[in-house]
Amino acid sequence: MTSQTLREARKYEEASEKMIQKEERPDFHLSVRTGWMNDPNGFSYYKGRYHMFYQYYPYDTKWGPMHWGHAVSTDLLHWDYLPAALAPDEAYDRDGCFSGSAIELPDGRQLLMYTGVVRTPQWNGGHCDIQTQCIAVGDGVDYEKCDCNPVLDSRDLPEGFSREDFRDPKMWKDEDGRYWCVVGNRPADGSGQILLFSSEDAFRWKYEKVLAENRNRIGKMWECPDFFELDGKWVLLTSPQDMLPQGFEFHNGNGTLCLIGEYDRKTLTFSEQKQQSIDYGIDFYAPQTVLAPDGRRIMMGWMQNWDTSMPHSPYQKWFGQMSLPRELSVKNGRLYQKPVRELDDMRKNEVAHSDVILENGTIHLEGVRGRRIDMELSIRPGDPDSIYRKFAVRFAQNEEYQTSLSFRPYESVLKIDRKFSGSRRALIHQRRCKISGREEELKLRIILDRFSAEVFVNDGEQVMTATFYTDPAADGISFFADGKVRMDVVKYDLV
């Protein structure tokens, strides 16, 4: 039965979304229906459609008591909103329905597993958020929370494991029909760890072991885990909080982490072999994956950054969008990401410029402009005996504003920079990453969608993501070189 809290949220979102014009949203990125969006939840394929739930506060463009928003798609690029799926309306989740996942049961129903939050007063006047894991079952539109909730709480945790930082369950079902789940947690040392649970029916869960330990290596708490097999390896994705920078690989604040290794199913032991960031840009967090019907592993993340998400215009009618869906693979010990192939069907109006010489200055190319585009660049030295010092492409540009991507081959450093995009706040506006040494050619694929840029480097070896809120009328694109550059440019409108 639908609660009054959920009915009110559904009524509000239906009325409020009518105040947002299509042109005020991204075109092919999922944005919040109204109000606030953060982590992707329950990314799944069910009854012939992709389902994306998300952390949601419909009543304001600021974080609030978490609901689950809901949208569906057949191509991962064009989304239809469904009514909100969950609201904080039970004693065990009254202060928020936090992140989680979705799976189909043998009887055809869809099961959601999420973190319920109860804010508990403390003796010193403060409070702590007690977090437990809860489930709801439904038909793809309406969901009923189970009488057995919470299905995991502090009684299921070993001594010393935090009951306040115990969240974000991600489920999967193995070939033997058994259910598994990873959950983020903190041990007594305050670092992060990922816990493994199992179940025979997805309703009754038991603790198995610590799957991965941070040991204060990369940030503190590890949130939003996801664990899956890919190209003969096992991949653990998580989002560390409170990171210290490590060279160009990890940056300050909250970021993303990919661990690649081997998994022994008999002993339930994950052995790490490689580690890397998932996204090297400004705005990407809490990614979640789905196994598509055709076997692709597809990932989407929240295209935002906690350190830059609070101060924004009070006149904005929505806040929060998801990244492009990305196809994942493991090559040479690295996680590679490419935009889903469905995006190719949106490409129209090809404009190509081959073997363009750019030397010590700025140029514009005929037909190369726009804010909903897919642009491929190949940049090479114009003089093999004298490597250029800097190359830059500037987009979302007019006489006053721009966002830029620049590369210095001697340092092999790629930088995304939105400080001239129109923001009046002293936020994080730049990120840099180290590119594997390729002085002979740099390949970039830049995808713009009104308020964002996603840059896929060298066929997806690295990705840099950033949002910006420059007036959409600023649609210019220019190219700059310090030295001599030879480049190929192919640009498509995305329609």
RAVENRA-V917423 format. One record per residue. N is the residue number from 1. SS is DSSP state (hx for helix, st for strand, lp for the rest). PSI is psi in radians with two decimals (* if undefined). OMEGA is omega in whole degrees, -180 to 180 (* if undefined). Layout:
N|SS|PSI|OMEGA ; N|SS|PSI|OMEGA
This chain:
1|lp|2.35|-179 ; 2|lp|2.25|-179 ; 3|lp|2.84|177 ; 4|hx|-0.68|180 ; 5|hx|-0.76|180 ; 6|hx|-0.67|178 ; 7|hx|-0.72|179 ; 8|hx|-0.72|179 ; 9|hx|-0.75|180 ; 10|hx|-0.72|178 ; 11|hx|-0.74|-179 ; 12|hx|-0.81|-176 ; 13|hx|-0.63|180 ; 14|hx|-0.70|179 ; 15|hx|-0.71|-173 ; 16|hx|-0.61|-177 ; 17|hx|-0.40|-180 ; 18|hx|-0.27|180 ; 19|hx|-0.10|-178 ; 20|lp|2.08|179 ; 21|lp|2.66|180 ; 22|hx|-0.70|-177 ; 23|hx|-0.22|179 ; 24|hx|-0.05|-179 ; 25|lp|2.88|164 ; 26|lp|2.74|-177 ; 27|lp|-0.78|-175 ; 28|lp|0.28|168 ; 29|lp|2.40|177 ; 30|lp|2.14|174 ; 31|st|2.92|-178 ; 32|lp|2.56|179 ; 33|lp|-0.77|173 ; 34|lp|2.67|177 ; 35|st|-2.27|-169 ; 36|st|2.45|174 ; 37|st|2.42|162 ; 38|st|-2.15|-164 ; 39|st|2.46|167 ; 40|st|2.45|-180 ; 41|st|2.63|170 ; 42|st|0.58|179 ; 43|st|2.03|-170 ; 44|st|2.89|174 ; 45|st|2.10|-171 ; 46|st|2.23|179 ; 47|lp|0.78|173 ; 48|lp|0.13|180 ; 49|st|2.65|171 ; 50|st|2.35|177 ; 51|st|2.28|172 ; 52|st|2.05|170 ; 53|st|2.86|-179 ; 54|st|2.67|174 ; 55|st|2.34|-160 ; 56|st|2.29|167 ; 57|st|1.76|-171 ; 58|lp|-0.36|-168 ; 59|lp|-0.11|-179 ; 60|lp|2.81|176 ; 61|lp|0.44|173 ; 62|lp|2.75|178 ; 63|lp|2.39|179 ; 64|lp|-2.92|179 ; 65|lp|2.11|-167 ; 66|lp|2.30|168 ; 67|st|-3.14|168 ; 68|st|1.98|169 ; 69|st|2.97|-173 ; 70|st|2.32|176 ; 71|st|2.73|-179 ; 72|st|2.72|-178 ; 73|st|2.67|172 ; 74|lp|-0.29|-177 ; 75|lp|0.06|178 ; 76|lp|0.04|-177 ; 77|lp|-0.48|179 ; 78|lp|2.06|-169 ; 79|lp|2.49|173 ; 80|st|2.34|180 ; 81|st|2.42|169 ; 82|st|2.91|179 ; 83|st|2.61|176 ; 84|st|2.41|-173 ; 85|st|-0.65|-177 ; 86|st|2.58|173 ; 87|lp|2.71|179 ; 88|lp|1.58|-170 ; 89|lp|0.21|178 ; 90|lp|2.83|-178 ; 91|lp|-0.56|-176 ; 92|lp|-0.10|178 ; 93|lp|0.45|-170 ; 94|lp|-0.34|180 ; 95|lp|0.23|173 ; 96|lp|2.44|170 ; 97|st|1.70|-174 ; 98|st|-3.04|-167 ; 99|st|2.72|179 ; 100|st|-2.75|-170 ; 101|st|3.12|-177 ; 102|st|2.63|179 ; 103|st|2.65|178 ; 104|st|2.33|178 ; 105|lp|2.79|-180 ; 106|lp|-0.47|-179 ; 107|lp|0.11|177 ; 108|lp|-0.12|177 ; 109|lp|2.79|176 ; 110|st|2.30|180 ; 111|st|2.25|175 ; 112|st|2.37|174 ; 113|st|2.22|-174 ; 114|st|2.94|178 ; 115|st|2.09|174 ; 116|st|2.45|-175 ; 117|st|2.32|174 ; 118|st|2.10|179 ; 119|st|2.11|-173 ; 120|st|2.18|178 ; 121|st|2.60|178 ; 122|lp|2.85|-176 ; 123|lp|-0.48|-176 ; 124|lp|0.16|-180 ; 125|lp|-0.18|176 ; 126|lp|-2.79|179 ; 127|st|2.83|172 ; 128|st|2.64|-180 ; 129|st|1.88|177 ; 130|st|2.20|-173 ; 131|st|2.29|178 ; 132|st|2.88|-180 ; 133|st|2.31|-173 ; 134|st|2.84|-179 ; 135|st|2.70|174 ; 136|st|2.60|-176 ; 137|st|2.43|-179 ; 138|st|-2.90|-172 ; 139|lp|0.22|-177 ; 140|lp|-0.15|176 ; 141|lp|-0.92|-178 ; 142|lp|2.43|-176 ; 143|st|2.48|179 ; 144|st|2.19|178 ; 145|st|2.50|-171 ; 146|lp|2.58|180 ; 147|lp|-0.38|-178 ; 148|lp|0.00|-179 ; 149|lp|2.60|-10 ; 150|lp|2.58|-178 ; 151|lp|-0.29|173 ; 152|st|2.28|176 ; 153|lp|-2.87|-173 ; 154|hx|-0.42|179 ; 155|hx|-0.33|180 ; 156|hx|-0.03|-176 ; 157|lp|2.46|174 ; 158|lp|2.82|179 ; 159|lp|2.33|177 ; 160|lp|-0.13|179 ; 161|lp|2.39|-173 ; 162|lp|2.39|172 ; 163|lp|-0.15|176 ; 164|lp|-0.65|177 ; 165|lp|1.42|-176 ; 166|st|1.59|-166 ; 167|st|2.95|169 ; 168|st|1.05|-179 ; 169|st|2.34|176 ; 170|st|2.03|-174 ; 171|st|2.75|166 ; 172|st|2.88|-180 ; 173|st|2.27|-178 ; 174|lp|3.10|-175 ; 175|lp|-0.29|178 ; 176|lp|0.03|179 ; 177|lp|0.12|180 ; 178|lp|2.56|-179 ; 179|st|2.51|179 ; 180|st|2.78|-178 ; 181|st|2.36|171 ; 182|st|2.50|-178 ; 183|st|2.44|176 ; 184|st|2.52|-177 ; 185|st|2.98|174 ; 186|lp|2.34|173 ; 187|lp|-3.04|-175 ; 188|lp|-0.45|-178 ; 189|lp|0.00|178 ; 190|lp|-0.02|178 ; 191|lp|-2.98|179 ; 192|lp|2.78|174 ; 193|st|2.77|178 ; 194|st|2.17|-178 ; 195|st|2.58|179 ; 196|st|2.29|178 ; 197|st|2.77|179 ; 198|st|2.83|180 ; 199|st|2.57|175 ; 200|lp|-0.41|-174 ; 201|lp|0.03|-178 ; 202|lp|0.06|178 ; 203|lp|-0.63|-180 ; 204|lp|2.04|-173 ; 205|st|2.64|176 ; 206|st|2.58|178 ; 207|st|2.37|176 ; 208|st|-1.02|-176 ; 209|st|3.07|169 ; 210|st|2.07|-179 ; 211|st|-0.70|-178 ; 212|st|2.52|-178 ; 213|st|2.38|177 ; 214|lp|-0.81|-177 ; 215|lp|0.68|178 ; 216|lp|0.52|177 ; 217|lp|-0.83|-172 ; 218|lp|1.74|-179 ; 219|lp|-2.77|-180 ; 220|lp|-1.89|-180 ; 221|lp|2.39|174 ; 222|st|1.99|-178 ; 223|st|2.94|165 ; 224|st|1.02|180 ; 225|st|2.70|172 ; 226|st|2.40|-173 ; 227|st|2.19|-175 ; 228|st|2.84|177 ; 229|st|2.42|-177 ; 230|st|2.10|176 ; 231|lp|0.78|176 ; 232|lp|0.00|177 ; 233|st|2.93|171 ; 234|st|2.41|-174 ; 235|st|2.26|173 ; 236|st|2.08|175 ; 237|st|2.44|175 ; 238|st|2.92|-177 ; 239|st|1.77|-180 ; 240|st|2.51|174 ; 241|lp|2.70|172 ; 242|lp|0.95|-178 ; 243|st|2.63|164 ; 244|lp|2.58|-178 ; 245|lp|2.57|173 ; 246|st|1.65|-177 ; 247|lp|-2.34|177 ; 248|lp|0.06|-174 ; 249|lp|-0.83|-179 ; 250|st|2.48|-177 ; 251|lp|3.05|179 ; 252|lp|2.67|172 ; 253|st|-2.48|-180 ; 254|lp|2.33|-176 ; 255|lp|-2.75|-176 ; 256|lp|2.64|-177 ; 257|st|2.34|173 ; 258|st|2.16|173 ; 259|st|2.26|-179 ; 260|st|2.36|-179 ; 261|st|-2.71|-180 ; 262|st|2.64|180 ; 263|st|2.13|177 ; 264|st|1.90|-176 ; 265|lp|-0.46|-179 ; 266|lp|-0.78|-179 ; 267|lp|-0.06|-179 ; 268|lp|0.74|-176 ; 269|st|2.14|176 ; 270|st|2.14|-179 ; 271|st|1.95|-179 ; 272|st|2.42|176 ; 273|st|-0.65|-178 ; 274|st|2.67|174 ; 275|st|2.59|-180 ; 276|st|2.87|168 ; 277|lp|2.72|173 ; 278|lp|-0.80|179 ; 279|lp|2.37|-174 ; 280|lp|0.11|-177 ; 281|lp|-2.67|-175 ; 282|lp|-0.71|-167 ; 283|lp|1.56|175 ; 284|lp|2.26|-175 ; 285|st|2.72|170 ; 286|st|0.83|-178 ; 287|st|2.69|176 ; 288|st|2.58|-176 ; 289|st|2.84|173 ; 290|st|2.56|172 ; 291|st|1.95|-177 ; 292|lp|2.78|180 ; 293|lp|-0.48|-180 ; 294|lp|0.13|175 ; 295|lp|-0.09|178 ; 296|lp|2.48|171 ; 297|st|2.05|-173 ; 298|st|2.36|-176 ; 299|st|2.45|168 ; 300|st|2.56|179 ; 301|st|2.89|173 ; 302|st|2.11|-176 ; 303|lp|1.22|-179 ; 304|lp|3.02|-179 ; 305|lp|2.25|-178 ; 306|hx|-0.56|-177 ; 307|hx|-0.16|179 ; 308|hx|0.13|-171 ; 309|lp|-0.23|-174 ; 310|lp|-0.91|-176 ; 311|lp|1.80|175 ; 312|lp|3.03|-172 ; 313|lp|2.27|176 ; 314|lp|-0.18|-179 ; 315|lp|-0.11|-180 ; 316|lp|2.39|-174 ; 317|lp|-0.23|179 ; 318|st|2.73|175 ; 319|st|2.06|175 ; 320|lp|2.30|177 ; 321|st|2.80|178 ; 322|st|2.75|176 ; 323|lp|2.97|166 ; 324|lp|2.53|167 ; 325|lp|2.38|-174 ; 326|st|2.32|175 ; 327|st|2.30|-175 ; 328|st|2.60|171 ; 329|st|2.82|175 ; 330|st|2.14|178 ; 331|st|2.35|177 ; 332|lp|0.66|177 ; 333|lp|0.21|-179 ; 334|st|2.68|171 ; 335|st|2.14|175 ; 336|st|2.57|-180 ; 337|st|2.35|175 ; 338|st|2.58|175 ; 339|st|2.53|179 ; 340|lp|2.53|-176 ; 341|hx|-0.34|177 ; 342|hx|-0.43|179 ; 343|hx|-0.52|-179 ; 344|hx|-0.51|180 ; 345|hx|-0.27|178 ; 346|hx|-0.13|-177 ; 347|st|2.22|178 ; 348|st|2.82|171 ; 349|st|1.00|-179 ; 350|st|2.36|173 ; 351|st|2.17|-176 ; 352|st|2.37|173 ; 353|st|2.10|-175 ; 354|st|2.49|173 ; 355|st|0.81|179 ; 356|st|2.30|176 ; 357|st|2.17|179 ; 358|st|2.10|-174 ; 359|st|2.06|172 ; 360|st|1.01|178 ; 361|st|-2.93|-176 ; 362|st|2.43|176 ; 363|st|2.74|168 ; 364|lp|2.56|179 ; 365|lp|2.42|-177 ; 366|lp|2.29|177 ; 367|lp|-0.01|-178 ; 368|lp|1.66|176 ; 369|lp|2.98|176 ; 370|lp|2.84|179 ; 371|lp|-0.01|172 ; 372|st|1.41|-171 ; 373|st|2.84|172 ; 374|st|1.99|-172 ; 375|st|2.24|178 ; 376|st|2.27|180 ; 377|st|2.47|168 ; 378|st|2.06|-175 ; 379|st|2.24|-178 ; 380|st|2.72|174 ; 381|st|2.38|177 ; 382|lp|-0.38|179 ; 383|lp|1.90|-176 ; 384|lp|-0.33|-179 ; 385|lp|-0.09|-178 ; 386|lp|1.66|-177 ; 387|lp|2.38|177 ; 388|lp|2.75|-176 ; 389|lp|-0.56|-179 ; 390|st|2.49|170 ; 391|st|2.50|177 ; 392|st|2.52|169 ; 393|st|2.32|-177 ; 394|st|2.35|-175 ; 395|st|3.11|-172 ; 396|st|0.90|-165 ; 397|st|2.43|164 ; 398|lp|-2.77|-177 ; 399|lp|-0.38|-174 ; 400|lp|-0.62|-170 ; 401|lp|2.75|175 ; 402|lp|2.73|165 ; 403|st|2.50|-171 ; 404|st|2.74|173 ; 405|st|2.16|-176 ; 406|st|2.63|-178 ; 407|st|2.30|175 ; 408|st|1.83|-173 ; 409|lp|-0.53|-180 ; 410|lp|-0.55|177 ; 411|lp|-0.28|-174 ; 412|lp|0.74|-177 ; 413|st|2.25|176 ; 414|st|2.33|-177 ; 415|st|2.35|170 ; 416|st|2.43|-169 ; 417|st|2.07|179 ; 418|lp|0.35|-175 ; 419|lp|-0.35|178 ; 420|lp|0.39|-176 ; 421|lp|-0.10|179 ; 422|lp|-0.05|178 ; 423|lp|2.40|176 ; 424|lp|0.22|-178 ; 425|lp|2.55|179 ; 426|lp|1.20|-179 ; 427|lp|-3.02|173 ; 428|lp|2.07|-178 ; 429|lp|-0.05|-178 ; 430|st|2.52|168 ; 431|st|2.60|178 ; 432|st|2.65|173 ; 433|st|2.69|-180 ; 434|st|2.19|179 ; 435|lp|2.41|176 ; 436|lp|2.36|-167 ; 437|lp|1.86|178 ; 438|lp|1.24|180 ; 439|lp|-0.45|-176 ; 440|lp|-0.51|179 ; 441|lp|2.39|171 ; 442|st|2.22|179 ; 443|st|2.24|180 ; 444|st|2.41|170 ; 445|st|2.01|-174 ; 446|st|2.13|-180 ; 447|st|2.11|180 ; 448|st|2.46|175 ; 449|st|1.39|179 ; 450|lp|-1.08|-172 ; 451|lp|0.41|-178 ; 452|st|2.79|173 ; 453|st|2.33|173 ; 454|st|2.17|-173 ; 455|st|2.06|179 ; 456|st|2.10|-170 ; 457|st|2.27|175 ; 458|lp|1.03|176 ; 459|lp|0.57|173 ; 460|lp|0.22|178 ; 461|lp|-0.58|175 ; 462|st|2.76|179 ; 463|st|2.48|175 ; 464|st|2.25|-175 ; 465|st|2.45|176 ; 466|st|2.51|171 ; 467|st|2.74|175 ; 468|lp|2.75|-175 ; 469|lp|0.64|175 ; 470|lp|2.51|176 ; 471|lp|2.22|-178 ; 472|lp|-0.30|177 ; 473|lp|-0.33|177 ; 474|lp|1.61|-173 ; 475|lp|0.29|-180 ; 476|st|2.70|176 ; 477|st|2.29|178 ; 478|st|2.87|-178 ; 479|st|2.43|-177 ; 480|st|2.53|173 ; 481|st|2.41|166 ; 482|st|1.75|-169 ; 483|st|-2.83|-176 ; 484|st|2.16|-177 ; 485|st|2.49|172 ; 486|st|2.28|-175 ; 487|st|2.69|171 ; 488|st|2.43|-180 ; 489|st|2.23|172 ; 490|st|2.14|-176 ; 491|st|2.39|176 ; 492|st|2.49|164 ; 493|st|2.54|177 ; 494|st|1.97|-171 ; 495|lp|*|*
